[in-house]
Amino acid sequence: MIRFRPLVLSCHVAVNVALAMLAVAAYHVTCAMCRLKHNSLLDAAHIIPDREEHGLAEVPNGLCLCKIHHTAYDVNIVGVDADYRIHVREDVLEEHDGPMFRHGLQEMAG
């Protein structure tokens, strides 16, 4: 039998969850990079990390990204410039890997 523990949220986490829901809704439940529309595979990502001074937990400081693009964004594999162009790290563009890597990351550049 599988048992689930009740989810207990601190005030800070509850605020972030609410803001994440608003950020995903602001992008019409669509990944800003690949246009994936499956809500269960989408996250809200901070543009300016919340640990930094201007990293406010507000919708304008959020992006809706699918889980693969959110992780790639967090580890600086992909980024978005002020003109909304997606950039992929050079060393990643030169790698040879399977189709998900090619279509999911490398072809996003520019």
Residue pairs with C-beta under 8 A, 6 or more apart in sequence:
9 17
15 57
16 50
16 57
19 44
19 57
19 58
19 59
19 62
20 43
20 44
20 62
21 44
22 59
22 62
23 44
23 59
23 62
23 63
23 64
24 39
24 42
24 43
24 44
24 64
26 59
26 62
26 64
27 63
27 64
29 37
29 39
29 42
29 64
30 36
30 37
30 42
30 64
31 37
31 42
31 64
31 65
31 66
31 69
32 63
32 64
32 65
32 69
32 80
33 65
33 66
33 69
33 78
33 86
33 108
34 66
34 69
34 104
34 108
36 42
36 66
38 66
41 66
41 67
42 64
42 65
42 66
42 67
43 64
43 65
43 66
43 67
43 70
44 62
44 63
44 64
44 65
45 62
45 63
45 64
45 65
45 70
45 73
45 74
46 55
46 57
46 61
46 62
46 63
47 61
47 62
47 63
48 54
48 55
48 56
48 61
49 55
50 56
50 57
54 61
55 61
63 73
63 80
65 73
68 100
68 104
68 105
69 78
69 104
69 108
72 78
72 105
73 79
73 80
76 89
77 88
77 89
77 92
77 105
78 86
78 87
78 88
78 89
78 105
78 108
79 86
79 87
80 86
80 87
81 87
85 110
86 108
86 109
86 110
87 109
87 110
88 105
88 106
88 108
88 109
92 105
92 106
93 106
93 109
95 101
95 106
